[in-house]
Amino acid sequence: MSQSWNYQTRKGGCVACDRSFVEGETLFSLLSMGEESLERGDLCSSCFESHDQANDLYWWRTQHSEKRGGLKLDLDALLALVMRLEEDVRDGALDFRFLVALLLVRHRKLKLASVTKKGKKEFLELRKPRAKKTFPVQVRELEEEQRARLSQILSGLMDPSVGQEPDFGTLT
């Protein structure tokens, strides 16, 4: 399995017009799935209104802050990301979806209903709290290096204070 991930961290400015954000300015953070990449970008309000939303997995409104803080997970954004990646069959997307689903189970945003097997593949049947409908997430056997790289990607996506773009290389 080989998956190359292109990844962008928050740059402090709009990715479309390159204008720098000011403290407290409202901006829109996006997660998009390209053909071979998971991309994160921030847009100013005017660029957000005019951008093509076809490849957007999830977006949220936030305010720009220069202050460095600890990692704050937006669990609702991660839940939406798991749901949007449901149809993506690429190995890297399946690995990432499995890791995020486990994180959401740990934080009680998802509950494990059962474990099923389809052929040689094993699936976690998960559901949202207070919901009856379940959805499958394929169990993935991740090597330590893959888990570390996927965790770095997740941290970078959710941490607005990351200052430099990490090199994630190829997941194998």
C-alpha positions in Angstrom: 0.0 0.0 0.0 1.4 3.4 -1.0 -0.3 6.7 -0.5 1.3 10.1 -1.0 -0.3 12.8 1.1 0.0 16.5 0.2 -0.8 18.6 3.2 -0.9 22.3 4.0 -1.0 23.8 7.5 -2.5 27.2 8.4 -0.4 30.0 6.9 -1.9 33.1 8.5 -3.4 34.2 5.3 -6.0 33.4 2.6 -4.9 30.6 0.3 -6.8 32.1 -2.6 -5.8 35.8 -2.5 -2.7 35.6 -0.2 -4.1 38.4 2.0 -2.9 38.2 5.6 -5.5 37.8 8.3 -5.8 40.2 11.2 -6.3 39.3 14.8 -10.0 38.3 15.4 -10.9 38.3 11.7 -13.6 35.7 10.7 -12.2 33.1 8.3 -13.3 29.8 6.8 -11.2 26.7 7.3 -11.7 23.9 4.7 -10.8 20.2 4.5 -10.9 19.1 0.8 -10.0 15.8 -0.8 -8.0 16.1 -4.0 -7.4 13.2 -6.3 -4.3 12.2 -4.4 -4.3 14.4 -1.3 -6.1 15.7 1.8 -5.8 19.4 1.8 -6.5 22.1 4.4 -6.8 25.7 3.7 -8.1 29.0 5.1 -10.1 31.5 3.1 -11.2 35.0 3.8 -15.0 35.7 3.7 -15.0 37.1 0.2 -12.9 34.3 -1.3 -15.0 31.6 0.5 -18.2 33.0 -1.0 -16.8 32.6 -4.6 -14.8 29.4 -4.3 -15.8 26.1 -5.9 -17.2 23.8 -3.1 -17.2 20.6 -5.2 -14.2 18.9 -3.4 -14.9 20.2 0.1 -15.2 17.5 2.7 -16.0 19.9 5.5 -15.6 23.6 6.4 -16.0 25.6 9.5 -16.0 29.3 10.5 -13.4 30.5 12.9 -11.5 33.6 14.0 -7.8 34.2 13.3 -5.7 34.3 16.4 -1.9 34.8 16.7 -1.9 33.2 20.2 -0.4 29.8 20.4 -2.5 27.3 22.4 -2.7 23.6 22.9 -4.3 21.2 20.4 -8.0 21.7 20.4 -9.9 18.9 18.6 -13.1 19.8 16.8 -14.9 16.5 17.3 -17.9 17.5 15.2 -15.6 18.4 12.3 -13.9 15.0 12.6 -17.2 13.2 12.7 -18.3 15.0 9.5 -14.9 14.0 8.0 -15.5 10.3 8.8 -18.9 10.5 7.2 -17.6 12.2 4.1 -14.8 9.7 3.6 -17.3 6.7 3.7 -17.2 6.2 -0.1 -13.5 6.8 -0.6 -11.8 3.4 -1.2 -8.2 4.6 -1.5 -5.9 2.9 1.1 -4.7 6.2 2.6 -8.3 7.5 3.1 -9.4 4.1 4.6 -6.4 4.3 7.0 -7.2 7.9 8.0 -10.9 7.2 8.4 -10.2 4.2 10.7 -7.8 6.2 12.9 -10.2 9.2 13.2 -13.2 6.8 13.9 -11.2 5.2 16.8 -10.5 8.7 18.2 -14.2 9.5 18.1 -15.1 6.3 19.9 -12.5 7.2 22.6 -14.1 10.6 22.9 -17.6 9.1 22.9 -18.8 10.8 19.7 -19.3 7.4 18.3 -20.3 4.1 19.9 -19.2 0.6 18.9 -22.4 -1.4 18.1 -20.7 -4.6 16.8 -17.8 -6.1 14.8 -18.7 -7.8 11.5 -16.8 -9.7 8.8 -17.3 -9.5 5.1 -15.1 -11.9 3.3 -11.6 -11.5 4.7 -12.2 -7.9 5.9 -13.4 -6.9 9.3 -15.6 -3.9 10.0 -16.5 -1.9 13.1 -20.2 -1.1 13.1 -20.4 2.3 14.7 -23.3 4.6 15.5 -23.7 8.1 16.9 -24.9 8.3 20.5 -28.7 8.1 20.7 -29.0 6.9 17.1 -29.9 3.4 16.0 -28.5 3.4 12.5 -25.0 2.1 12.2 -22.3 2.5 9.6 -19.3 0.4 8.8 -15.6 1.4 9.2 -13.1 -1.0 7.8 -10.5 -2.2 10.4 -7.0 -1.4 9.1 -3.8 -3.0 10.2 -1.5 0.0 10.6 2.2 -0.2 11.2 3.7 2.1 13.9 5.1 4.4 11.3 1.8 4.7 9.5 0.0 5.5 12.8 2.5 8.2 13.7 2.3 9.8 10.3 -1.5 9.8 10.3 -1.5 11.2 13.8 0.8 14.0 12.6 -1.6 14.8 9.8 -4.5 14.8 12.2 -2.7 17.1 14.6 -1.7 19.4 11.8 -5.3 19.6 10.5 -6.7 20.5 13.9 -3.9 22.6 15.4 -4.0 26.2 14.2 -0.7 27.0 15.7 1.5 24.8 13.5 4.0 27.1 12.0 5.7 25.0 9.4 4.6 22.5 6.9 5.5 19.0 7.9 6.8 16.5 5.4 4.7 13.4 5.6 6.3 11.6 2.7 4.7 8.4 1.6 2.6 6.1 3.8 3.5 2.5 3.2 
